[in-house]
Amino acid sequence: MTEGLEDAVLDALFSRAPMGLHVYDRDLRLVRVNTAAQLMREFRVDRFVGRTLPEILRSFDVTEPAVVERTAHRVLETGKSELDLRIRLRDRRDPAVEAVASAFVFRLQRKDGTVLGLAAALTDVTARLRAEAEVRLLNEAAARIGTTLDVFRTAAEFCEVVSPALADSVTVDVYDDVLRGRAPAVDALDRNQTVRRAGFRSVAGPEQQGVPVVGEVDVYPLGTPYRTVLDTLAPELIRRLRPDADWIDPARRRDARILSAGAHSMMLVPIRARGVVLGLAGFYRWRDPTPFDHRDLRLAQQLTTHAAQCLDNARLYGRERSAARILSGGFAHAQASVNTAVELARTHLSVGTGGGWFDAIPLSGSRVALVAGDTTSGTSRPGAISEVRAAIEALADLDLPPDEILQRLHDLASRPSTLADAAGSSATEGTPATCLCLVYDPVTRLCTAASAGHPSPFMAHPGGDVELFDVAAGPPLGQGLAHYALTERALPENTTLLIYNTALLPGTAATGKSPLSLLSDLFAVPQPSLQATCDASVASLAPEQPLRDAYLLLARTRVLNDSQTKAWTLPNTPQSAARARRQVMHQLTAWGLTQDVIDDTALVVSELVTNSVRYAEGPIQLRLIHDGDTALTCEVTDDSSASPHLRRALDTDENGRGLFITAHLTQRWGVRPTGRGKTLWAERVITTAPASGHDHLPEA
């Protein structure tokens, strides 16, 4: 019985065991291998039976073969096994083929102690080590990329993370317009624009310059992969880069550098974020003989996606608007998304001096941020004020509350910079900048506001009554100690907010009436439109000859009714994910959405609720917002303050795919803090069409 069992074990080890088994005699000559060893990747070890260990190590170009030999001799002499000997090997016929094996080396001997040789059980750990390295690289990218709001520094940080971890050389080219605050839309067809080298790094050393060098401009020629990738916005993998490829022209400097460096493999990934195309990232291998593969391309896309968000933050922050754009008070955002929450009207009296400005910024959950600012001096630099506006836009996009936006803006304005100049922190200027920030939610009707020395807005109720929306004012930007209080108020539908600067009010002195009295008389008489009301208000409030630019912004609130929103409270139990999925599918079917929207949204909601069940403790709030048949937002609120981060789960992981799935099935997603924790939201552009094939909804 025992003898039969021993035979079965030997047969299993040499014919069915998943790990490779090598058997050596006392002279370290290979005498036998099992089936797994013969089929280990492209390395046909069975052809080396009868050869010595040093010969085999040389044949497979093993890194540090002396270490392997010393370990084998030590195990043979002492009998002490080696549990995890890492062996890196390449097939000399194809140096690009590499593997990493973990070897368990042990001595073979008879019962009387006679040494017969040794055996090595090898497990291919190449895929596992590669996956671990990818996770480390993504974590490093999240920590190191985007530490500043500077395009060139952000590009340099990206290059430092990527090379040499993924590529021997890496380049970041951005459209020249990005440095001016503009960028082509994703659906733009004409991408024949000048690009500027923003980042470069090579394993050849930090002193090595790319072509073009950082700061230089270039144009991608037609027929090259660079132009193709930007035209199609699809990444491209060139696994084997042939020097005689038809698109390579040695007369072009960029191509000549590729040829001289001996680049043999490359990847190109478009840099895009928030609906705009920023440029192109290039990855090259010339020292590492292993060509890029599709797994490398996926990793490059993930890294580039994160870098694109940071580069776009820098673009928004550094955006320079022309003086005419600033003084006209034009809105910088899509009116369609803003108009879901409010109806807007504006009147601007421009005399060519002053720094008054205002803006409307769409936020998650169909909310809108209304921001306005002013400088108390008669002159101001338009470029500097545009930096203030761009900084507010970037901060608002992080879903920060108004008081925290002003706090961070105050910190920025206190530093020696162009932004500080706009805020008037220079002692020689004495021209402090004021700012008012309001956020309105059309679902809850809640308006939250904070002020940095800016006058409080007026508020006209639907019946015509006008009152002051008294917002607690903190110090102007860059002046004194920052302390900004948050003022909250629920607004009835069709409430009109009147936001203005102080240059508008001196005209009321001639009438002998207060601004509140004048506005009460004005709103008591219906006007044909909101713009007519705005123009009439300016005519009543403004002086005949303003000393500096004056403006008035009117925002009439709208409300998303019960037919456009749906909310549920779920218990913190594992069953809530399935319950949420069913409820969402029924609701989206009732709204008449397409089948793909229903299925994708149900999956996203299931993942987000599962995340809350795992990390939160209290009940979970789920809300759907059907925004005017153009966008669908799902929000999951819990009591956990921990913000989730996007990462790529490994094939063997059971968890970690929630945000990865969400990012692929929606156009935008993010996290915003709430009083009790956080809200994780995801937004998808939709089209309304009857849902087909929904006679029976699937059970969870």
C-alpha positions, 0 to 999 in steps of 0.5 A: 500500500505504501509502495503504491502511494509513493509511486502515485506521489512521484507520478503526480510530481513529474506529470501533474504538479503545477510547479517545475521540478528539477532533479540534480545529482551530486555533481549538480548535473540535471537528471530529470525534469517534470512536465511543468518545468518543460512547459515553463513559458518559452524556456524548454528546460527538458532539452538540457537534461544531462548538463551541469547547473552552470551550463544551464544557468549560462544558457538561460542568461540567469542574472547573478548565476554565482548566487544560484550556484553557491546556494545549490552547493550550500544546500548539497553540503549542509542539507539546509533547504532554501525556501525562496530563491529568486531566479531571473532568466532570459532565453538567449535566443530571444532576450526579450523573453524574461521570467522570474521564478521562486525556487524551493531547493532541498537535498535528496538523500537516502534514509541512511543519510547518503546524499543523492543530489538535490531538487528544485521546485520552481514557481513562475512568479513573473505575473505576481511580481509584475502586478505588485509593481504596477500597484506600487507605481499607481500608488506612487503616482497618486502621491507624487503627481499634482503637488503643484498647480503648474503645468510644467512641474506636473509634467515633470512629476509624471515623467519622474514616476514613469521612468525608469519604472515603466519606460526608458524615456517618457515625454509629455507634449501639451497643446500650446493653448493649454498654457493659455488656459484653453484646450480642444474639446474631445469631439474637436476634429482639427488637432493640427495645432502646435504642441509644446514639450512640457516634460521629459525624462530618460534613464540616460540621466537627468542632464539628457535632453529630449527632442524637442527640449522642454519648453520648445514647440513642435507640430505632429506631421500627418501620417505619424502615430502621434497625429493618428492618436490625437485624431482618434483619441485611441492609444497606440502600442507599437510593440516592435518599432522598425527603423525602416517604418514608413512614418519615420523620417530621419530628416526630422529631429524627433525621428532622428533621436528615436533612431539614434537611441535605438528605441525598439518599442513605444506607446502613445497615450492621449492626455485628456480630462473633463472633456478637453484634450490636453496633449500626448504622452509618449513612452519608449524602450531602448535600454530594456530589451523587453517590448511593451505589451497590452498590459503595459499599455493599460498601465500607461493609460491609468497613469496618464489619466491621473496625470491628465486630471492634475494637468487640467487642474493646472490649466484651470488655475493658470488660465489667462483671460483677455481683458475684454473677456474679464471686463465683459463678465462673460460666463466661462461655463456651459450654460446648459448645465448651469441653467438646470439650477438657476436662470441667469441675467447680467448687466455690466457697466464698463468704464475701463477701470476696476477689477469686478468679475463674476462667474457661474460654475456647474457642480456635481448633483446639478448644483451651481456655484455663483462667485463674484469679486472686486478690487477696491482700486480704480485699476487692476491687472486682468491677467492677475484677476483671471488667475483668481477666477481660475483658482476658484474654478479649480477649487470649486471643482473639488466640491469644496464648500464656499467657506473652505474655497475662500480659506484656500484662496486666501492662503494662495493670495497671501503668497508672493505671486501673481494671484497675490498681486490680484488680491492686493496683498502688496503693501504698496498697492493697498487694493484688497480683493473681495469675493463672494461665493454661493452654492445652490442645490436645486434638489434641496433648495439650500443655498450656502454662502461665504464672503471675503469682504464682499457685500451681501446679495439681495434676495427677491422673493417670488411675491416681490418682497426684497430683503438682504441675504445677510452673509457673514463677511470675513477679511478680503483675500490676502488680508489679515487672518482668514476666518470665513463663516458659512451662511445657509438658507433654504430658498423658495423656487423662483427666488432671485439673488442679486449679486453686485459690487460696491461700484453699483451703489453710490447712485442711490444717494441721489434718490434719497432712498436705500438700495433695498427700498429701490429694489422693493419698488422695482420688483413690485412691478413685473418685468417681461424678462429677467434680463429686463429686470436686471437692466432696470435694477442697474438703471435704478442703482448705478450712478450716471458716471461710475468711477469704476466698472460696476455689475449686477448678476441676477440668478433666479432659482429653479427646483428639481421636483419629485419627478426628477429625483428619487431618494432612498435610505438603506440599512448598512447590511450586505443585502442593501446593494441588491436592494439598491440595484432593484430600486434603481432599475425600477426607477430608471425604467419609469423614467424611460431611459435606455437599457444600457443606461439602466444596466450600467447605472444599476451596476455603478450604484451596486458598487458604490453602495457595497463600498459604503457597506464595507467602510461606513457604519450608519445608514446609507443615503441613495439619491438619483437626479434626472437632470433635464433629460441630459444627465443622470447622477447617482449619489451615495452618502454615508458617515465615513469620512475616508475618501476612496481612490481609483486603483486597478484591482488585480485579476486575483483580487476579490475587491477594489473594482468599484471605482474602476467600474464607475470611472469606465461607465460614467463621464464624471465622478467624485467625492464631496464632504458632507456634515455626516461624512461624504457623498460619492457621486457619478454622472452620466450623459444620457439619452431618453428612449423607451427601455426595451425588453423590460417585461421582467426585471432581473432579481438580484 
